[in-house]
Every structure is written in structure tokens, then in C-alpha cells.
Amino acid sequence: MLQVENLTKGYGGHLLLDGVSFKINERERIGLVGRNGHGKTTLFRLIVGETLPDAGTIAVPKNYRIGYVQQHLLFSRPTVLEEAMTGLLPAERDHHWKAEKILAGLGFSEDDLSRSPETFSGGYQVRLNLAKVLLNEPDLLLLDEPTNYLDITSIRWIVGFLNSWPRELMVITHDRGFMDQVVTHVMGIHRRKVRKIAGNTEKYYDQIAQEEEIHEKTRINDEKKRKEVELFITRFRAKARLAGLVQSRIKTLAKMEKREKLQEAETMDFAFRYRPFAGRHIIDVRGMRFGYDPDRPLINDLDLQVSAGERICIVGPNGRGKTTLLKLLAGRLAPQQGQIRRAPNQAEGFFEQTNVQSLVDERTVEEEIQAAAPDLTRTQVRNICGQMLFSGDDALKKISVLSGGEKARVMLGKILATPVNVLFLDEPTNHLDMDSCDAMLSALDAFAGTLVMVTHNEMFLHALAQKLVVFQDDGVSVFWGGYQDFLDKGGWTIESGRAKAKRVRPTSTAAAPASGTKRPDRKVLKRQRSQWVAERARALKPLEQQIAAAEKTITDRETEMGYLNDAMMAAAGCQDSERIRELSRLLAACQAAIDAAFVDLETATAAHEALKEEFEQRRKEMET
């Protein structure tokens, strides 16, 4: 059990924690919440001793081990597996299978285990540090925004891992869905104090809101009573016969506690400006191929239609091509094969983490946002700065002095300033706190235009996705339906594949214990899966082409009917009976073609779903 008493910490005159006290009891899993900059990471650093408090104590039991994922990257072993094994307890130094299991869960493939840690991206190197901490099995595990460097399948794995964690846990995350799945308690830093409750984030925020409402009502009532007492003293101070009552009121007034009015907490506010779009389709992709390795394309023969007002989410493990696809759809990259047709009146907003490099260091926040929308007045620009938490003089800060998270907020502010009818967003929640994520979700839900978004936040996926572009099984496919439909109809095949991680062992370790169950030959299983993927693609492709052809027929004939109706009105005005008869015949033919195409679409869609279900059943039988 860890105990904190009267802890106080501030920086440069800015107080973060003011006399906070709390306990972490045995087997508690605590979610730490609070706005950005309010001291969550500072509290973690105080607990592990990286920084010292201004006042107060942190009592840690003897031999109580605390695990904290370090952001600095320093590796001493030649392979990922051997580096991960440095985290094992001394009595388990040769238990390489434990390291393999953790690494597979965190998204490392069987080939990755024998690679050098230095060859991986920063995100995967942080995952390796996380694996070492998990293998060390500390008494208290501290996780600071773990979902920022995990992909969606790794997040789903670590949810199960943490739910079975037998000791204490504290986690900071902006992903409310993730937090609610793993914690037993929520602890919030609010107005420089700490409050801990049993339950999920909804219960915590409801309780805080209720307490603040009670505080405000009590303050108003106290102010009313105070004014009444002050009025009595003023009116009757000079009357000798009421001197006793006046003195009593003066003593009462001195004892009355004066409650301060609660300062309104700053919250990011999103309201995307919509530019009307008259067409039906935003983007039409046919047979697109793209890759950095000619022999292993990230995207191959992809067909995708993005309709006006549609919400499409791009999902899958990291490094498979999600951001690349977003850039292709937004016109930042050109396909190597195939076509991408975009609507001529498309007005886009594009957000990607590396896009902060486009900001001009010499400009202020206000100037940068103004440059994105010269038509806005200074007052309107200042309002947007305030929405992104750059109020007052903060709007005059130079871009060069901003942190990475602040620059990301400037990029979002530039999108808010510009009228758009399609949003391309790449992990827009990574630098936002939980309140800001809630605000963004509400704004995206209210946005009248089209949304194409890369995200691993399952709360956003459940709330927004109408169609998915899914990267898995070394390919990319389009799923017609919401995220829950996707999970219900097979979901992430990679999750079952993780159990098959190759046993790559360093020469210094002992052999793994014998298993009572004979495992299937990996080469045979891999070959069978490849055959299954190829056969599935061949079987589904004709139906997908039939669906696309039916959709195109419907679109083309509806457009033709619009022209014919206009011509019919003109002919009626001229009383041209011959022309009216001809147009009536053409309209009837168009309507018949549309009706037939809808029948074809319904038939092909039903067959497509049935065939997918049949192949999914075959996959499950093959793997078991």
C-alpha cells in the first residue's frame, strides 16, 4: 500500500498540487484523470522519485517495487527478445516464453523478435520498454498514456492483460473507453486537489459535477444570508436597545465562512465550419495500388467510394499503411496504379501529427490561424484561439516556443477556421485530455460533412464509424457497417494469430518446458492461411464488382433522371406533346433500370455477406 500525505508541488509560481492526500490499496487499479497541464504526469514523477515535492510525504512500503515506462530509449542487447528478457525477475532469467508472450501481445511479429531494437520506430521502442516493465511484475505499475504508442489490436490485448493484473495499477489515458475497461477506481486532479472514488469515469465526473453544483448553491445562499446580516447591522447599529442583537449578528458574521466562486474551468471547444456540398460522392477510388517496397505493396487493388456525409474510419495495426491511405485520399500522395477521382468542389481539412512542421515558427498562434482564414475578423480568430485554450496573451505566443501538444492544437484551430465539407483526421485525440476528447467527439458527430479518420480509440469507432477500411492479414479491405458489426462478424483475426508467435530464443537461455498439446506445423498453417486469403479474395471479388456496378448504375441513372425531369418541365412549358411523350418513355426506362439495379445490389450484397461468413467459419476451423 502506498500512502501520500499533504503533497504540494508547483513550478514557477504555478501551483499544481495543493496539500493532496490519498492511498493506493492492495489490488486497486486506478485511472488518473484531469485536464492537460494539471499535474497528472508530475504526480507520477513524484511517486517514482524523479522529482521532489515542495511539501508533504510519499510513504512507500519496504521492498515495494514501482514500475514506470521510461520515455528515454537505451538498449543493451542485440535483439528485441533478449532486450525484453532483461526485465524478467532474477529467478526467471531463462523464461523466454514469458517475454515472447508479452511481445506478441504488444504487436511484435515472430520475425521482429530477432531484430535489433535500434531498427524500430520510436513507438515500437517505447513498447519494448513497456514489455520490460510488465515482465518485471512490479507491485505498482504506472502507465502514462499507453494508448498513444499502441495500435488498436495491442490496446485490446493489454485491456485483458491489465484486467488480470494481480497487483496495483495507476494509468493516465485520454481514452475513456480504455480506462473504464481496466480500472476499479478513478482518481482526479481537480482544482489542485485529488479526489478518488470507486467506479468508472462517468461516476467520477457525475459526482464532481454534483459537488460543484452543491457548492455553488450553498455559496449563493451564504451570500444572501451575509447580506441580510450586514443590512441588519447597518440599520440598527445606532439603536441602543438593539445593541445586544447587533453584537450577536457581528459575531455571527465573523464566524460565517466565505465560499469563493468556483472559477470556470477552461475546456477545448470544437465547432467545425461546414461548406455546403451539392454532389453525392466525395471520392471514388478504383484499383489503387501503393507501396514503398515494390514487392510488398501496402495497398493493392483497393476500390473505395466515399459518399457525402459518410463517416469512414481507417483501422488496423501500426505500420500497415493507415496514414499512407489517408494521405492518398487527401491528395497528399499519388497512387502508383489505379485512379482516385475527387469531387471538384471538395473543401478539405487535413490533420496529421507530422503536419505541425508546416507551421511558421516566426508567427504567433493568432497569426497562424488568421493565415488559414483571411476572411475572419480578429475577434473571430481570437475566439478560435480561445477554443484551443490560447486565451488572452497566450494567443500571442510564437509557434517556436510551443510544445508538440500545443502545436497540434494550433493545427486543429486552423481547421476550425476554414469552412470544409470533408475532414481527413489522423489520430486527432493523441494530445487531448479526456474532456477535450469528449468535446471533439460531439463536434464530429454534429459535423454535416464527410469524415475520414484514422483512430485506435474504440469509443470514437463505436460512436462514429459507418464504414471501415481495415488493414489486417497483410491486406486492406472495406467493411460495410459499424465497428460493433465488424467485431460481431469476425473482428480482428490478428488477435488469434498472436498465440502463434515464433519461439526465437537466445543461445544463453534454457529450452521451454514441454507442452502436453502438439502444436500444428507453423509452415503448414501459414501456407493454409495464404491459400485461404487468396481463395477468399477470388470468390468475393466478382460480388464486390457486381455491387460496385449496381451502385454506379443507380448513381448514373438518378443523375440522368434529373436532366430528364428538367427537360420535361421545359417541354411542358412549350406544350410540346411529342417531346413530352419521348421524355416520358426515357424516364420510365431510367426508373426501370434503377429498380433492376437495386434488386441486383440487394442480391449481391446478401451473397457477399453469406460468402464472407462461410470463409470466416472455414478460417476458425483451420486455426483450431
Secondary structure, DSSP 8 states (H G I E B T S, - for coil): -EEEEEEEEEETTEEEEEEEEEEE-TT-EEEEE--TTSSHHHHHHHHHTSS--SEEEEE--TT--EEE--SS----SSSHHHHHHTTS-GGGTT-HHHHHHHHHHTT--TTGGGS-GGGS-HHHHHHHHHHHHHHT--SEEEEESGGGSS-HHHHHHHHHHHHT--SEEEEE-S-HHHHHHH-SEEEEEETTEEEEEES-HHHHHHHHHHHHHHHHHHHHHHHHHHHHHHHHHHHHTT-GGGHHHHHHHHHHHHHS-----------------B----SSEEEEEEEEEE-SSTTS-SEEEEEEEEETT-EEEEE-STTSSHHHHHHHHHTSS--SEEEEEE-TT--EEEE-GGGGGGS-TTSBHHHHHHHH-TTS-HHHHHHHHHHTT--GGGGG-BGGG--HHHHHHHHHHHHHHS-BSEEEEESTTTT--HHHHHHHHHHHHH--SEEEEE---HHHHHHH-SEEEEEETTEEEEEES-HHHHHHTT--HHHHHGGG------TTS------SS----HHHHHHHHHHHHHHHHHHHHHHHHHHHHHHHHHHHHHHHHHHHHHHHHHHHHHT-HHHHHHHHHHHHHHHHHHHHHHHHHHHHHHHHHHHHHHHHHHHHHHH-
